């Protein structure tokens, strides 16, 4: 164990200049064609073309495979080659913050569509919100439980971060494990909520905005869960230290963003629609 830590610290000192000159990689062009395959497959499948489902599956597998290989190279550059110096980490964090800001505007567009119809319901909706014939979900049932789970996961992931900074690696691992478990439970409950809902995506503007907003958030929860799971594996493999944990910090930032979005969803889409 001590040998691994000493080797990790020595590797970080190998970088003789503060910036990383990225090596040539085949993964960007592979992912470009994989995403093209994925898009064509999705459109073909939704329109009922022959072999559309298989094209979609192949595109999905190639995309996931390309991401794994690309991210593996990034992890090697950070943990074993010492390329991620302080200046490089600052650039990565800035880029990730800009990425989160773009995600904020994605959710802003969905909330705009929701409030556009809900604040001033047209005569086609019956002049009320939710529209006539729509039975909204009980906000004090699964949504409230999911709120508790997600906020608790945010507390656990913060606990894990502070534990790692304090040199308590075992506590950091335990905190991340609890976070991932709560995230998986959240996703399972949301799937159960969807299966029991009395309306679908095709039930007018309420159904489309409800599933677009909560579904987009659910997708981000699954992506954030993968982020945290990878961070957990890297902590177990001694790839993070007190001063070098960029992968964990970006995952935590993303997860707190997911938490904040859920609070807005719970208040507006769930609670306000049912009152």
DRENLO-16870 format. One record per residue (C-alpha): residue in one letter; x, y, z. Coordinates in steps of 0.02 Angstrom, whole numbers, padded with zeros to 5 digits, always signed. Each point is the difference from the previous one (the first is absolute). Layout:
N
AXYZ ...
//
This chain:
275
X+00000+00000+00000 X+00137+00123+00050 X+00099-00047-00156 X-00148+00045-00111 X-00021+00169+00084 X+00187+00039-00013 X+00003-00050-00183 X-00152+00110-00035 X+00083+00151+00082 X+00163-00027-00095 X-00090-00015-00168 X-00083+00168+00028 X+00174+00080+00008 X+00051-00062-00173 X-00087+00143-00090 X+00132+00130-00041 X-00119+00130-00074 X-00171+00059+00060 X-00105-00038-00156 X-00052-00162-00081 X+00036-00029-00185 X-00133-00128-00043 X+00058-00151-00100 X-00088-00053-00159 X-00150-00111+00037 X-00118-00102-00108 X-00145+00015+00123 X-00072+00171-00054 X-00027-00057-00181 X-00066-00168+00061 X-00126+00086+00113 X-00053+00116-00141 X-00047-00145-00113 X-00075-00095+00148 X-00114+00147+00042 X-00049+00014-00183 X-00043-00185+00002 X-00096+00024+00162 X-00102+00144-00072 X-00040-00089-00162 X-00049-00156+00098 X-00113+00098+00117 X-00091+00086-00143 X-00015-00164-00097 X-00067-00091+00152 X-00128+00135+00041 X-00064+00000-00179 X-00011-00189-00009 X+00133-00029-00132 X+00071-00176-00018 X+00153-00033+00110 X-00023+00169+00084 X+00008-00081+00171 X+00161-00091-00042 X+00078+00158-00070 X-00047+00090+00160 X+00075-00138+00107 X+00163-00002-00099 X+00014+00190+00013 X-00031-00005+00187 X+00130-00137+00029 X+00131+00089-00106 X-00034+00165+00089 X+00017-00076+00174 X+00156-00096-00054 X+00081+00155-00074 X-00038+00102+00157 X+00075-00134+00112 X+00161-00007-00103 X+00014+00190-00009 X-00032+00026+00185 X+00124-00139+00040 X+00135+00097-00091 X-00046+00158+00096 X+00011-00093+00165 X+00172-00068-00047 X+00058+00175-00047 X-00061+00067+00167 X+00045-00139+00122 X+00154-00083-00074 X+00083+00120-00123 X-00014+00158+00104 X-00068+00108-00141 X-00138+00081+00103 X+00098+00136+00089 X-00081+00140+00097 X-00018+00107-00156 X-00077-00144-00097 X-00120-00037+00142 X-00056+00183+00003 X-00036-00009-00186 X-00097-00161+00019 X-00103+00072+00143 X-00038+00157-00101 X-00055-00106-00148 X-00109-00107+00112 X-00081+00153+00078 X-00042+00064-00175 X-00073-00171-00039 X-00111+00009+00155 X-00056+00174-00052 X-00053-00070-00169 X-00100-00132+00094 X-00084+00136+00101 X-00062+00080-00161 X-00062-00169-00062 X-00109-00015+00153 X-00047+00183-00015 X-00079-00036-00169 X-00102-00144+00072 X-00060+00106+00147 X-00042+00139-00122 X-00116-00118-00096 X-00080-00057+00163 X-00034+00174+00071 X-00054+00066-00170 X-00150-00117+00005 X-00030-00010+00188 X+00001+00184+00046 X-00130+00045-00131 X-00098-00155-00053 X-00087+00022-00166 X-00181-00043-00037 X+00059-00162-00083 X+00064-00054+00171 X-00164+00046+00084 X+00071+00160+00073 X+00073-00095+00148 X+00161-00089+00045 X+00016-00148+00000 X-00113-00016-00153 X-00170-00083+00015 X+00016-00189+00007 X+00176-00002+00071 X+00025-00073+00173 X+00168+00065+00065 X+00113-00106+00110 X-00004+00018+00188 X+00152+00107+00045 X+00002-00067+00178 X+00025-00180-00057 X+00145-00058-00110 X+00055+00178-00049 X+00024+00050+00182 X+00094-00162+00036 X+00110+00030-00151 X+00035+00176+00062 X+00059-00070+00165 X+00108-00131-00088 X+00081+00125-00118 X+00037+00129+00134 X+00071-00137+00111 X+00111-00058-00142 X+00064+00178-00017 X+00045+00001+00184 X+00089-00168-00014 X+00102+00052-00152 X+00054+00160+00089 X+00048-00107+00150 X+00104-00111-00116 X+00088+00151-00073 X+00046+00073+00169 X+00057-00171+00059 X+00118-00016-00147 X+00069+00175+00030 X+00026-00047+00183 X+00096-00156-00049 X-00137-00120+00055 X-00007-00109-00154 X-00110-00136+00076 X-00134+00126+00051 X+00006+00077-00174 X-00032-00170-00077 X-00145-00033+00117 X-00077+00170-00037 X+00008-00030-00187 X-00074-00174+00018 X-00151+00070+00093 X-00017+00137-00132 X-00003-00125-00144 X-00126-00111+00091 X-00118+00146+00031 X+00017+00054-00182 X-00047-00174-00061 X-00150-00004+00117 X-00054+00170-00066 X+00006-00062-00180 X-00097-00159+00044 X-00136+00101+00089 X-00016+00117-00148 X-00022-00148-00116 X-00136-00066+00116 X-00080+00173+00000 X-00004+00003-00190 X-00077-00174-00010 X-00139+00049+00122 X-00040+00172-00073 X-00175+00024-00071 X+00061+00107-00146 X+00130-00023-00137 X+00116+00108-00104 X-00137+00014-00132 X-00128+00076+00121 X+00013+00179-00058 X+00120+00133+00057 X-00007-00057+00182 X+00059-00175-00040 X+00135+00058-00120 X+00072+00133+00117 X-00011-00116+00151 X+00094-00143-00081 X+00120+00115-00092 X+00053+00087+00161 X+00002-00149+00119 X+00068-00116-00134 X+00142+00119-00042 X+00040+00012+00184 X-00007-00189+00018 X+00125-00016-00143 X+00116+00119+00091 X-00020-00102+00160 X+00056-00157-00092 X+00149+00091-00078 X+00046+00073+00169 X-00011-00172+00078 X+00125-00064-00127 X+00114+00148+00039 X-00005-00039+00186 X+00024-00187-00029 X+00156+00033-00103 X+00063+00118+00136 X-00031-00136+00130 X+00102-00126-00101 X+00141+00126-00018 X+00005+00033+00187 X+00008-00187+00033 X+00147-00011-00123 X+00095+00142+00087 X-00018+00118-00148 X-00059+00149+00104 X+00091+00096+00135 X-00035+00153+00106 X+00067+00118-00133 X-00037-00101-00156 X-00183-00051-00014 X-00066+00093-00151 X-00109-00146-00057 X-00086-00008+00169 X-00023+00189+00013 X-00080+00016-00172 X-00115-00147+00041 X-00053+00085+00161 X-00032+00164-00090 X-00108-00091-00126 X-00095-00091+00137 X-00039+00161+00096 X-00065+00072-00164 X-00116-00151-00014 X-00058+00031+00180 X-00043+00183-00031 X-00095-00039-00161 X-00103-00131+00092 X-00053+00128+00131 X-00070+00112-00138 X-00085-00151-00079 X-00079-00054+00164 X-00066+00172+00041 X-00067+00046-00173 X-00039-00161-00094 X-00057-00108+00146 X-00058+00108+00145 X-00071+00150-00092 X-00090-00108-00130 X-00089-00098+00137 X-00058+00151+00102 
//
